Amino acid sequence: MVNGQQQQWVQYTYGAQRYTQVKYRWPCLAPTSPDEIAGTPGGVMTGGLAATNPPPKISAWQPISPAQISSLSAANPTATYYIPDGCGGQFTFSGGVPVGGFLRR
């Protein structure tokens, strides 16, 4: 009881999914047809594979604790991690430290 009102403890559970995106960074070879107008023979053309990246691999949801999220954030400073703050907002993890939360205006 708090101030004459019954209170209830809410235990939040968090889940995480891993997205893995593969980016090709090497040239590829592709056959070319002869160009009769320009008078060039067919051959091989090189180019990047930037437009042919496969879709990301998305893993199943796994339970994760706020301490694990903080450790991941510290180990991966370029990634952004979010958890809800329980008041309609969210915390952003930056360098292993939660920042932000709900602000009333």
Number of C-alpha atoms within 10 A of each C-alpha: 7 6 6 6 7 7 9 7 5 7 6 8 9 14 13 14 12 12 12 11 12 11 14 14 10 10 12 12 12 10 10 12 11 12 10 9 6 7 8 10 11 12 11 11 12 12 10 12 14 12 8 9 12 11 11 12 11 11 11 11 11 10 11 13 13 14 10 12 21 18 15 18 22 16 12 14 13 10 12 12 19 16 16 14 13 12 9 9 15 17 17 19 23 19 19 19 13 18 12 12 16 13 9 5 3
